[in-house]
Amino acid sequence: MSEKPRLTVLGTGYLGATHAICMAVLGYEVLGIDTDEAKVAALADGRVPFYEPGLPEMLRKALDSGRLRFSTDIAEAAAFGDIHFVCVGTPQAKGSPAADLTYVDQVVSTLAVHLTRRCLVVGKSTVPVGTADRLTEMLHTLSPAGTEVELAWNPEFLREGFAVEDTMRPDRLVFGVSSPWALSQLESAFAPLLEASVPVVVTDLPTAELVKVAANSFLATKISFINAMAEVCESTGADVQQLAESLSYDPRIGGRFLRPGLGFGGGCLPKDIRAFIHRAEELGVGQAVSFLREVDAINQRRRQRTVDLIRSQAGGSLAGVTVCALGAAFKPDSDDIRDAPALDVARLLVAEGAIVRVYDPQAMENARRAYPDLHYAPSVAEAAEGAHVVALLTEWDQFRELDPNWLGEIVAVRAIVDGRHALDPTTWRTAAWDYRALGRAA
């Protein structure tokens, strides 16, 4: 194998496309593979099929370098690559909290039959612990090269909205390997990052599989903790923002993600903690992570509690009430609406008879496809026209910077529910708004 291995990336969704593009910019020859011909054509034409700041410019740079190309031919990938990165999705299974490994199994088994020489297959997808052992057996059984094909695990830690930064300048790399040779290949594949002194944890396969779900579970727990405190604050007259600020000065706790609000969503945290609980129960250690059920429950309650607060702002009933819903994406700087709290709130409002107009800077198209029954407005002004309540549900900078006096001239009633604690209450109350947020006194 050459000093600078040739890389393939199997799956060009959010994770795969980002990884392929950035590795090419780092100087590697990269072939991205996907079964979706339209997605492959878009990427080859320089178009990123999802919203991620900075990635379109990186794609153009990678294509212009001649080091990046895309294909639907997995046999071509087997012939081309020295290291194959598996970057397909592992969504929650239908009717079960378990992770659906259909795409992982499919891509590994399809690749395996074409592997005729020594190479390394590297999993990046988030999978239940024990998956790597099973895939290793699959590779050895199906590959013409047999045990010459090795498996490693290199979990991803991308934050939507910061994916380029997290790939080019990660806070750590985790290499799950079973041989010195596999480690040497991963070191070759990430040489520019190692030269930049990115910390590396070298571990076994099961530990590498656990890192991502453990990290997401810890993060989800921290978010749900402060939201649980918000519920206590509401019943006692305390202020959850001041509570969070006080806690943040404790170096054992810190302030990151200790921000109350509508809760977490997206394609990772919710499904990852549910799959983790399911896998732990399969292994007979479900009691060890049983607290994650309440973490999930607290997070889900935030959506209904936000609806309760909006109903209160509307005088006790939502029937016929016009609500301006600012936000559809699960977080700012993303067009991802998977398990988006904002859209859940909008749908719950509609179920109670409210007239809801949704606006989001980037996620409108995805939201329309998923929930065509909701009403969508092309701008903040049109969403807010004649509204009885404004609900800030995704903390885009555009919404943080809204002028309360300007918005006050558009709405019918100056009532706002800040579902993300993104606004300054004093500023809005000074402009004669009835400002409310979960965990804060009226």
DRENDO-1510 file (C-alpha; in Angstrom, 1 decimal, always signed):
<recs>
REC; n; res; u; v; w
REC; 1; MET; +0.0; +0.0; +0.0 .
REC; 2; SER; +1.3; +3.5; -0.9 .
REC; 3; GLU; +2.4; +6.0; +1.7 .
REC; 4; LYS; -0.6; +8.1; +0.7 .
REC; 5; PRO; -3.5; +5.6; +0.3 .
REC; 6; ARG; -6.3; +6.0; -2.1 .
REC; 7; LEU; -9.6; +6.4; -0.3 .
REC; 8; THR; -13.2; +5.5; -1.1 .
REC; 9; VAL; -16.2; +6.8; +0.8 .
REC; 10; LEU; -19.2; +4.6; +0.7 .
REC; 11; GLY; -22.3; +6.7; +1.1 .
REC; 12; THR; -22.5; +10.4; +0.2 .
REC; 13; GLY; -25.1; +11.7; +2.6 .
REC; 14; TYR; -24.2; +14.3; +5.2 .
REC; 15; LEU; -21.3; +12.3; +6.8 .
REC; 16; GLY; -20.0; +10.7; +3.6 .
REC; 17; ALA; -20.0; +13.8; +1.4 .
REC; 18; THR; -18.3; +15.9; +4.0 .
REC; 19; HIS; -15.7; +13.3; +4.6 .
REC; 20; ALA; -15.0; +12.7; +0.9 .
REC; 21; ILE; -14.7; +16.4; +0.1 .
REC; 22; CYS; -12.5; +17.3; +3.1 .
REC; 23; MET; -10.1; +14.3; +2.6 .
REC; 24; ALA; -9.6; +15.4; -1.0 .
REC; 25; VAL; -8.8; +18.9; +0.1 .
REC; 26; LEU; -6.3; +17.4; +2.5 .
REC; 27; GLY; -4.5; +15.9; -0.5 .
REC; 28; TYR; -5.9; +12.4; -0.9 .
REC; 29; GLU; -7.3; +10.8; -4.1 .
REC; 30; VAL; -10.9; +10.1; -3.2 .
REC; 31; LEU; -13.8; +8.2; -4.9 .
REC; 32; GLY; -17.3; +8.8; -3.4 .
REC; 33; ILE; -19.8; +6.0; -4.0 .
REC; 34; ASP; -23.6; +6.1; -3.7 .
REC; 35; THR; -26.5; +4.2; -5.2 .
REC; 36; ASP; -28.5; +7.5; -5.6 .
REC; 37; GLU; -27.6; +8.6; -9.2 .
REC; 38; ALA; -29.1; +12.1; -8.7 .
REC; 39; LYS; -27.0; +12.7; -5.6 .
REC; 40; VAL; -23.8; +11.5; -7.4 .
REC; 41; ALA; -24.6; +13.7; -10.4 .
REC; 42; ALA; -25.2; +16.7; -8.2 .
REC; 43; LEU; -21.9; +16.3; -6.3 .
REC; 44; ALA; -19.9; +15.7; -9.5 .
REC; 45; ASP; -21.4; +18.9; -10.8 .
REC; 46; GLY; -20.3; +20.8; -7.7 .
REC; 47; ARG; -23.7; +21.0; -5.9 .
REC; 48; VAL; -24.0; +19.9; -2.3 .
REC; 49; PRO; -27.5; +18.3; -1.9 .
REC; 50; PHE; -28.0; +19.6; +1.6 .
REC; 51; TYR; -27.2; +22.8; +3.5 .
REC; 52; GLU; -23.9; +23.0; +5.3 .
REC; 53; PRO; -22.0; +26.3; +5.6 .
REC; 54; GLY; -18.6; +26.3; +3.8 .
REC; 55; LEU; -19.0; +22.8; +2.2 .
REC; 56; PRO; -20.0; +24.0; -1.3 .
REC; 57; GLU; -16.7; +26.0; -1.5 .
REC; 58; MET; -14.8; +23.0; -0.3 .
REC; 59; LEU; -16.4; +20.8; -2.9 .
REC; 60; ARG; -15.5; +23.2; -5.7 .
REC; 61; LYS; -11.9; +23.2; -4.4 .
REC; 62; ALA; -11.8; +19.4; -4.2 .
REC; 63; LEU; -13.2; +18.9; -7.7 .
REC; 64; ASP; -10.9; +21.5; -9.2 .
REC; 65; SER; -7.9; +19.7; -7.7 .
REC; 66; GLY; -8.7; +16.6; -9.7 .
REC; 67; ARG; -8.5; +14.4; -6.6 .
REC; 68; LEU; -12.2; +13.9; -6.0 .
REC; 69; ARG; -14.8; +12.1; -8.2 .
REC; 70; PHE; -18.0; +10.3; -7.7 .
REC; 71; SER; -19.5; +7.0; -9.0 .
REC; 72; THR; -22.3; +4.5; -8.5 .
REC; 73; ASP; -20.0; +1.5; -9.2 .
REC; 74; ILE; -18.9; -0.2; -6.1 .
REC; 75; ALA; -16.7; -2.6; -8.1 .
REC; 76; GLU; -14.8; +0.4; -9.2 .
REC; 77; ALA; -14.4; +1.4; -5.6 .
REC; 78; ALA; -13.0; -2.0; -4.7 .
REC; 79; ALA; -10.4; -1.8; -7.5 .
REC; 80; PHE; -9.5; +1.9; -6.7 .
REC; 81; GLY; -9.3; +2.1; -3.0 .
REC; 82; ASP; -6.8; +1.1; -0.4 .
REC; 83; ILE; -9.0; +2.2; +2.5 .
REC; 84; HIS; -12.8; +2.1; +2.3 .
REC; 85; PHE; -14.8; +4.4; +4.6 .
REC; 86; VAL; -18.3; +3.2; +5.4 .
REC; 87; CYS; -20.5; +6.3; +5.9 .
REC; 88; VAL; -24.1; +5.1; +5.4 .
REC; 89; GLY; -27.0; +6.0; +7.7 .
REC; 90; THR; -28.2; +3.9; +10.6 .
REC; 91; PRO; -31.7; +5.3; +11.2 .
REC; 92; GLN; -34.0; +4.1; +13.9 .
REC; 93; ALA; -35.8; +0.9; +12.8 .
REC; 94; LYS; -39.5; +1.1; +12.1 .
REC; 95; GLY; -41.5; +0.0; +15.1 .
REC; 96; SER; -38.4; -0.4; +17.3 .
REC; 97; PRO; -35.9; +1.7; +19.1 .
REC; 98; ALA; -33.1; -0.4; +17.6 .
REC; 99; ALA; -30.7; +1.0; +14.9 .
REC; 100; ASP; -31.5; -0.2; +11.4 .
REC; 101; LEU; -28.3; -1.7; +10.0 .
REC; 102; THR; -29.7; -2.5; +6.6 .
REC; 103; TYR; -27.6; +0.0; +4.8 .
REC; 104; VAL; -24.4; -0.9; +6.6 .
REC; 105; ASP; -24.8; -4.6; +6.0 .
REC; 106; GLN; -25.7; -4.0; +2.4 .
REC; 107; VAL; -22.7; -1.8; +1.5 .
REC; 108; VAL; -20.2; -4.0; +3.3 .
REC; 109; SER; -21.5; -7.2; +1.8 .
REC; 110; THR; -21.7; -5.7; -1.7 .
REC; 111; LEU; -18.1; -4.3; -1.4 .
REC; 112; ALA; -16.8; -7.5; +0.1 .
REC; 113; VAL; -17.3; -9.7; -3.0 .
REC; 114; HIS; -15.1; -7.3; -5.0 .
REC; 115; LEU; -12.2; -7.2; -2.6 .
REC; 116; THR; -9.3; -9.2; -4.2 .
REC; 117; ARG; -6.3; -7.7; -2.4 .
REC; 118; ARG; -5.2; -6.5; +1.0 .
REC; 119; CYS; -7.2; -3.4; +2.2 .
REC; 120; LEU; -8.8; -1.8; +5.2 .
REC; 121; VAL; -12.5; -1.2; +5.6 .
REC; 122; VAL; -13.2; +1.6; +8.1 .
REC; 123; GLY; -16.6; +2.1; +9.7 .
REC; 124; LYS; -17.6; +5.6; +10.5 .
REC; 125; SER; -21.4; +5.1; +10.8 .
REC; 126; THR; -22.8; +5.0; +14.3 .
REC; 127; VAL; -23.6; +1.4; +15.1 .
REC; 128; PRO; -24.5; -0.8; +18.2 .
REC; 129; VAL; -21.5; -2.2; +19.9 .
REC; 130; GLY; -20.7; -5.7; +18.5 .
REC; 131; THR; -21.4; -4.7; +14.9 .
REC; 132; ALA; -17.7; -4.6; +14.0 .
REC; 133; ASP; -17.2; -8.2; +15.0 .
REC; 134; ARG; -20.0; -9.3; +12.9 .
REC; 135; LEU; -18.9; -7.2; +9.9 .
REC; 136; THR; -15.4; -8.6; +10.2 .
REC; 137; GLU; -16.7; -12.1; +9.9 .
REC; 138; MET; -18.8; -11.0; +6.9 .
REC; 139; LEU; -15.7; -9.5; +5.1 .
REC; 140; HIS; -13.6; -12.6; +5.7 .
REC; 141; THR; -16.4; -14.9; +4.5 .
REC; 142; LEU; -17.4; -13.0; +1.4 .
REC; 143; SER; -14.1; -11.4; +0.2 .
REC; 144; PRO; -11.9; -13.2; -2.3 .
REC; 145; ALA; -9.0; -11.8; -0.3 .
REC; 146; GLY; -10.4; -13.4; +2.9 .
REC; 147; THR; -8.5; -12.4; +6.1 .
REC; 148; GLU; -6.3; -10.0; +4.1 .
REC; 149; VAL; -9.2; -7.6; +4.4 .
REC; 150; GLU; -9.3; -5.9; +7.9 .
REC; 151; LEU; -11.9; -3.8; +9.6 .
REC; 152; ALA; -11.3; -0.8; +11.8 .
REC; 153; TRP; -13.6; +1.8; +13.3 .
REC; 154; ASN; -13.2; +5.5; +13.2 .
REC; 155; PRO; -16.4; +7.2; +14.7 .
REC; 156; GLU; -17.4; +10.6; +13.5 .
REC; 157; PHE; -18.2; +13.6; +15.7 .
REC; 158; LEU; -19.7; +16.1; +13.2 .
REC; 159; ARG; -21.9; +18.9; +14.4 .
REC; 160; GLU; -24.3; +20.1; +11.7 .
REC; 161; GLY; -23.4; +23.6; +10.9 .
REC; 162; PHE; -19.7; +23.0; +11.8 .
REC; 163; ALA; -19.0; +19.9; +9.7 .
REC; 164; VAL; -16.1; +21.3; +7.8 .
REC; 165; GLU; -14.4; +22.6; +10.9 .
REC; 166; ASP; -15.0; +19.3; +12.7 .
REC; 167; THR; -13.5; +17.3; +9.9 .
REC; 168; MET; -10.5; +19.6; +9.1 .
REC; 169; ARG; -9.7; +20.5; +12.7 .
REC; 170; PRO; -11.3; +17.8; +14.9 .
REC; 171; ASP; -10.9; +17.9; +18.7 .
REC; 172; ARG; -9.9; +14.2; +18.6 .
REC; 173; LEU; -9.6; +11.1; +16.5 .
REC; 174; VAL; -10.5; +7.7; +17.6 .
REC; 175; PHE; -8.9; +4.6; +15.9 .
REC; 176; GLY; -10.5; +1.3; +16.8 .
REC; 177; VAL; -8.2; -1.4; +15.4 .
REC; 178; SER; -7.3; -5.0; +15.8 .
REC; 179; SER; -3.7; -5.0; +14.4 .
REC; 180; PRO; -0.7; -2.7; +14.1 .
REC; 181; TRP; -1.1; -2.8; +10.3 .
REC; 182; ALA; -4.6; -1.4; +10.5 .
REC; 183; LEU; -3.3; +1.4; +12.8 .
REC; 184; SER; -0.6; +2.2; +10.4 .
REC; 185; GLN; -3.1; +2.6; +7.5 .
REC; 186; LEU; -5.3; +4.9; +9.6 .
REC; 187; GLU; -2.3; +7.0; +10.5 .
REC; 188; SER; -1.5; +7.3; +6.8 .
REC; 189; ALA; -5.1; +8.3; +6.0 .
REC; 190; PHE; -5.1; +11.0; +8.6 .
REC; 191; ALA; -1.4; +12.1; +8.4 .
REC; 192; PRO; -2.2; +15.8; +7.9 .
REC; 193; LEU; -4.3; +15.9; +11.0 .
REC; 194; LEU; -1.8; +14.0; +13.0 .
REC; 195; GLU; +0.9; +16.4; +11.9 .
REC; 196; ALA; -1.3; +19.2; +13.2 .
REC; 197; SER; -1.2; +17.5; +16.7 .
REC; 198; VAL; -4.8; +16.4; +16.8 .
REC; 199; PRO; -5.2; +14.1; +19.8 .
REC; 200; VAL; -5.6; +10.4; +18.9 .
REC; 201; VAL; -7.1; +7.6; +21.0 .
REC; 202; VAL; -6.1; +4.2; +19.8 .
REC; 203; THR; -8.4; +1.5; +21.1 .
REC; 204; ASP; -10.2; -1.8; +20.4 .
REC; 205; LEU; -13.2; -2.1; +18.1 .
REC; 206; PRO; -15.9; -2.3; +20.8 .
REC; 207; THR; -14.6; +0.8; +22.6 .
REC; 208; ALA; -14.5; +2.7; +19.3 .
REC; 209; GLU; -18.1; +1.7; +18.6 .
REC; 210; LEU; -19.2; +2.9; +22.0 .
REC; 211; VAL; -17.5; +6.3; +21.9 .
REC; 212; LYS; -20.1; +8.1; +19.7 .
REC; 213; VAL; -23.2; +6.8; +21.5 .
REC; 214; ALA; -21.6; +7.4; +24.9 .
REC; 215; ALA; -20.8; +11.0; +23.9 .
REC; 216; ASN; -24.3; +11.6; +22.5 .
REC; 217; SER; -25.8; +10.1; +25.6 .
REC; 218; PHE; -23.8; +12.4; +27.9 .
REC; 219; LEU; -24.7; +15.4; +25.8 .
REC; 220; ALA; -28.4; +14.5; +25.8 .
REC; 221; THR; -28.3; +14.0; +29.5 .
REC; 222; LYS; -26.8; +17.5; +30.1 .
REC; 223; ILE; -29.4; +19.1; +27.9 .
REC; 224; SER; -32.3; +17.3; +29.5 .
REC; 225; PHE; -30.9; +18.0; +33.0 .
REC; 226; ILE; -31.2; +21.8; +32.6 .
REC; 227; ASN; -34.6; +21.4; +30.9 .
REC; 228; ALA; -35.7; +19.3; +33.9 .
REC; 229; MET; -34.5; +22.2; +36.1 .
REC; 230; ALA; -36.7; +24.5; +34.0 .
REC; 231; GLU; -39.7; +22.5; +35.0 .
REC; 232; VAL; -38.8; +22.9; +38.6 .
REC; 233; CYS; -38.2; +26.6; +38.1 .
REC; 234; GLU; -41.7; +27.0; +36.6 .
REC; 235; SER; -43.3; +25.6; +39.7 .
REC; 236; THR; -41.2; +27.6; +42.1 .
REC; 237; GLY; -40.9; +31.0; +40.5 .
REC; 238; ALA; -37.1; +30.6; +39.9 .
REC; 239; ASP; -35.3; +31.6; +36.8 .
REC; 240; VAL; -33.7; +28.8; +34.9 .
REC; 241; GLN; -31.4; +31.1; +32.9 .
REC; 242; GLN; -29.9; +32.5; +36.1 .
REC; 243; LEU; -29.7; +28.9; +37.5 .
REC; 244; ALA; -27.8; +27.7; +34.4 .
REC; 245; GLU; -25.4; +30.7; +34.6 .
REC; 246; SER; -24.6; +29.9; +38.2 .
REC; 247; LEU; -23.9; +26.3; +37.4 .
REC; 248; SER; -21.7; +27.2; +34.4 .
REC; 249; TYR; -19.0; +28.7; +36.6 .
REC; 250; ASP; -18.4; +25.4; +38.2 .
REC; 251; PRO; -15.4; +23.9; +36.3 .
REC; 252; ARG; -16.8; +20.4; +36.9 .
REC; 253; ILE; -20.0; +21.3; +35.0 .
REC; 254; GLY; -19.2; +24.1; +32.5 .
REC; 255; GLY; -21.7; +26.1; +30.5 .
REC; 256; ARG; -21.6; +24.4; +27.1 .
REC; 257; PHE; -25.0; +22.9; +26.3 .
REC; 258; LEU; -26.4; +23.9; +29.6 .
REC; 259; ARG; -28.9; +26.0; +27.9 .
REC; 260; PRO; -32.6; +25.5; +28.5 .
REC; 261; GLY; -35.2; +25.5; +25.8 .
REC; 262; LEU; -37.2; +23.3; +23.4 .
REC; 263; GLY; -34.8; +20.4; +23.6 .
REC; 264; PHE; -32.7; +18.4; +21.1 .
REC; 265; GLY; -33.6; +16.7; +17.9 .
REC; 266; GLY; -32.0; +15.8; +14.6 .
REC; 267; GLY; -30.8; +12.6; +13.1 .
REC; 268; CYS; -28.3; +11.6; +15.9 .
REC; 269; LEU; -29.1; +12.3; +19.5 .
REC; 270; PRO; -32.7; +11.0; +19.8 .
REC; 271; LYS; -32.2; +7.8; +17.7 .
REC; 272; ASP; -28.7; +7.1; +19.2 .
REC; 273; ILE; -29.8; +7.1; +22.8 .
REC; 274; ARG; -32.8; +4.9; +22.0 .
REC; 275; ALA; -30.6; +2.4; +20.1 .
REC; 276; PHE; -28.1; +2.5; +23.0 .
REC; 277; ILE; -30.8; +1.6; +25.5 .
REC; 278; HIS; -32.0; -1.2; +23.2 .
REC; 279; ARG; -28.5; -2.7; +22.7 .
REC; 280; ALA; -27.8; -2.5; +26.4 .
REC; 281; GLU; -30.9; -4.5; +27.1 .
REC; 282; GLU; -29.9; -7.1; +24.5 .
REC; 283; LEU; -26.6; -7.4; +26.3 .
REC; 284; GLY; -28.3; -7.8; +29.7 .
REC; 285; VAL; -27.1; -4.4; +31.1 .
REC; 286; GLY; -30.2; -2.4; +30.4 .
REC; 287; GLN; -30.4; -1.2; +34.0 .
REC; 288; ALA; -27.0; +0.6; +33.6 .
REC; 289; VAL; -28.5; +3.0; +31.1 .
REC; 290; SER; -32.1; +3.1; +32.2 .
REC; 291; PHE; -31.7; +6.8; +33.1 .
REC; 292; LEU; -31.6; +7.5; +29.4 .
REC; 293; ARG; -35.3; +6.7; +29.1 .
REC; 294; GLU; -36.0; +9.7; +31.4 .
REC; 295; VAL; -33.5; +11.8; +29.4 .
REC; 296; ASP; -35.6; +11.0; +26.3 .
REC; 297; ALA; -38.9; +11.6; +28.1 .
REC; 298; ILE; -37.8; +15.0; +29.4 .
REC; 299; ASN; -36.8; +16.0; +25.9 .
REC; 300; GLN; -40.1; +15.0; +24.4 .
REC; 301; ARG; -42.0; +16.8; +27.2 .
REC; 302; ARG; -40.4; +20.1; +26.2 .
REC; 303; ARG; -42.4; +20.1; +22.9 .
REC; 304; GLN; -45.8; +19.8; +24.7 .
REC; 305; ARG; -44.7; +22.3; +27.4 .
REC; 306; THR; -43.9; +24.8; +24.6 .
REC; 307; VAL; -47.4; +24.3; +23.2 .
REC; 308; ASP; -48.8; +24.8; +26.7 .
REC; 309; LEU; -47.0; +28.1; +27.0 .
REC; 310; ILE; -48.2; +29.2; +23.5 .
REC; 311; ARG; -51.7; +28.3; +24.5 .
REC; 312; SER; -51.4; +30.3; +27.7 .
REC; 313; GLN; -50.2; +33.3; +25.7 .
REC; 314; ALA; -53.3; +33.0; +23.5 .
REC; 315; GLY; -55.6; +33.2; +26.5 .
REC; 316; GLY; -56.2; +29.5; +27.1 .
REC; 317; SER; -57.4; +28.2; +23.7 .
REC; 318; LEU; -55.7; +27.8; +20.4 .
REC; 319; ALA; -58.8; +27.5; +18.3 .
REC; 320; GLY; -58.6; +30.0; +15.4 .
REC; 321; VAL; -55.4; +31.6; +16.9 .
REC; 322; THR; -52.8; +32.6; +14.3 .
REC; 323; VAL; -49.3; +31.5; +15.4 .
REC; 324; CYS; -46.1; +32.6; +13.6 .
REC; 325; ALA; -43.7; +29.7; +14.0 .
REC; 326; LEU; -40.1; +30.9; +13.4 .
REC; 327; GLY; -38.0; +27.8; +12.6 .
REC; 328; ALA; -38.4; +24.3; +11.1 .
REC; 329; ALA; -34.8; +22.9; +11.2 .
REC; 330; PHE; -33.8; +21.0; +14.3 .
REC; 331; LYS; -31.0; +23.5; +14.8 .
REC; 332; PRO; -29.6; +26.7; +13.1 .
REC; 333; ASP; -27.2; +26.5; +10.2 .
REC; 334; SER; -28.9; +23.3; +9.0 .
REC; 335; ASP; -31.7; +22.2; +6.7 .
REC; 336; ASP; -32.2; +19.0; +8.7 .
REC; 337; ILE; -35.7; +18.4; +9.9 .
REC; 338; ARG; -35.3; +14.9; +11.3 .
REC; 339; ASP; -37.0; +14.8; +14.7 .
REC; 340; ALA; -37.2; +18.6; +14.6 .
REC; 341; PRO; -38.8; +19.9; +17.8 .
REC; 342; ALA; -39.9; +23.0; +15.9 .
REC; 343; LEU; -42.1; +21.0; +13.5 .
REC; 344; ASP; -43.5; +18.9; +16.2 .
REC; 345; VAL; -44.6; +22.0; +18.0 .
REC; 346; ALA; -46.2; +23.3; +14.8 .
REC; 347; ARG; -48.1; +20.1; +14.2 .
REC; 348; LEU; -49.3; +20.0; +17.9 .
REC; 349; LEU; -50.6; +23.6; +17.5 .
REC; 350; VAL; -52.5; +22.7; +14.3 .
REC; 351; ALA; -54.0; +19.7; +16.1 .
REC; 352; GLU; -55.5; +22.1; +18.6 .
REC; 353; GLY; -57.0; +24.3; +15.9 .
REC; 354; ALA; -54.3; +27.0; +15.5 .
REC; 355; ILE; -53.5; +28.6; +12.2 .
REC; 356; VAL; -49.8; +28.1; +12.0 .
REC; 357; ARG; -47.4; +29.8; +9.5 .
REC; 358; VAL; -43.9; +28.4; +9.4 .
REC; 359; TYR; -40.8; +30.2; +8.2 .
REC; 360; ASP; -37.2; +28.9; +8.2 .
REC; 361; PRO; -34.2; +30.4; +6.3 .
REC; 362; GLN; -33.0; +27.0; +4.9 .
REC; 363; ALA; -35.4; +24.1; +5.8 .
REC; 364; MET; -38.6; +25.1; +4.0 .
REC; 365; GLU; -38.2; +22.7; +1.1 .
REC; 366; ASN; -37.5; +19.7; +3.4 .
REC; 367; ALA; -40.3; +20.7; +5.7 .
REC; 368; ARG; -42.8; +21.0; +2.9 .
REC; 369; ARG; -42.0; +17.5; +1.6 .
REC; 370; ALA; -42.3; +16.0; +5.0 .
REC; 371; TYR; -45.3; +17.9; +6.3 .
REC; 372; PRO; -47.3; +19.3; +3.3 .
REC; 373; ASP; -50.3; +19.9; +5.6 .
REC; 374; LEU; -48.6; +22.9; +7.3 .
REC; 375; HIS; -48.7; +26.4; +6.0 .
REC; 376; TYR; -45.4; +28.0; +5.0 .
REC; 377; ALA; -44.5; +31.7; +4.6 .
REC; 378; PRO; -41.7; +33.0; +2.3 .
REC; 379; SER; -40.5; +35.5; +4.9 .
REC; 380; VAL; -40.7; +36.5; +8.6 .
REC; 381; ALA; -43.0; +39.4; +7.8 .
REC; 382; GLU; -45.5; +37.2; +6.0 .
REC; 383; ALA; -45.4; +34.5; +8.7 .
REC; 384; ALA; -46.0; +37.2; +11.3 .
REC; 385; GLU; -48.7; +39.1; +9.5 .
REC; 386; GLY; -51.7; +39.4; +12.0 .
REC; 387; ALA; -50.3; +36.7; +14.3 .
REC; 388; HIS; -51.6; +36.5; +17.9 .
REC; 389; VAL; -48.5; +34.7; +19.1 .
REC; 390; VAL; -45.0; +34.5; +17.8 .
REC; 391; ALA; -43.0; +31.3; +18.7 .
REC; 392; LEU; -39.3; +31.2; +18.2 .
REC; 393; LEU; -38.5; +27.5; +17.7 .
REC; 394; THR; -35.1; +27.4; +16.0 .
REC; 395; GLU; -32.4; +29.9; +17.1 .
REC; 396; TRP; -31.2; +31.3; +13.7 .
REC; 397; ASP; -29.2; +34.5; +14.0 .
REC; 398; GLN; -31.8; +36.1; +11.7 .
REC; 399; PHE; -34.4; +35.5; +14.5 .
REC; 400; ARG; -32.1; +36.6; +17.3 .
REC; 401; GLU; -31.5; +39.9; +15.5 .
REC; 402; LEU; -35.2; +40.7; +14.9 .
REC; 403; ASP; -36.2; +44.3; +15.8 .
REC; 404; PRO; -39.1; +43.9; +18.3 .
REC; 405; ASN; -40.6; +47.3; +17.3 .
REC; 406; TRP; -40.6; +46.3; +13.6 .
REC; 407; LEU; -42.2; +43.0; +14.3 .
REC; 408; GLY; -44.6; +44.6; +16.6 .
REC; 409; GLU; -46.1; +46.6; +13.8 .
REC; 410; ILE; -46.8; +43.5; +11.8 .
REC; 411; VAL; -48.4; +41.2; +14.4 .
REC; 412; ALA; -51.9; +41.5; +15.8 .
REC; 413; VAL; -50.8; +40.9; +19.4 .
REC; 414; ARG; -47.3; +41.5; +20.8 .
REC; 415; ALA; -47.0; +38.1; +22.5 .
REC; 416; ILE; -43.9; +35.9; +22.0 .
REC; 417; VAL; -42.8; +32.5; +23.3 .
REC; 418; ASP; -39.0; +32.2; +23.1 .
REC; 419; GLY; -38.6; +28.4; +22.8 .
REC; 420; ARG; -34.8; +28.6; +22.6 .
REC; 421; HIS; -34.0; +31.4; +25.2 .
REC; 422; ALA; -32.4; +33.2; +22.3 .
REC; 423; LEU; -33.8; +36.7; +22.9 .
REC; 424; ASP; -33.2; +39.3; +25.5 .
REC; 425; PRO; -36.3; +39.5; +27.7 .
REC; 426; THR; -35.7; +43.1; +28.8 .
REC; 427; THR; -35.4; +44.3; +25.2 .
REC; 428; TRP; -38.7; +42.7; +24.1 .
REC; 429; ARG; -40.6; +43.7; +27.2 .
REC; 430; THR; -39.4; +47.3; +26.8 .
REC; 431; ALA; -41.0; +47.2; +23.3 .
REC; 432; ALA; -44.3; +46.2; +25.0 .
REC; 433; TRP; -44.1; +42.5; +24.2 .
REC; 434; ASP; -45.5; +39.9; +26.5 .
REC; 435; TYR; -42.4; +37.7; +26.5 .
REC; 436; ARG; -42.4; +34.2; +27.9 .
REC; 437; ALA; -39.9; +31.3; +27.9 .
REC; 438; LEU; -39.9; +27.9; +29.6 .
REC; 439; GLY; -38.4; +28.1; +33.1 .
REC; 440; ARG; -38.7; +31.9; +33.4 .
REC; 441; ALA; -41.4; +33.8; +35.3 .
REC; 442; ALA; -43.9; +35.9; +33.3 .
</recs>
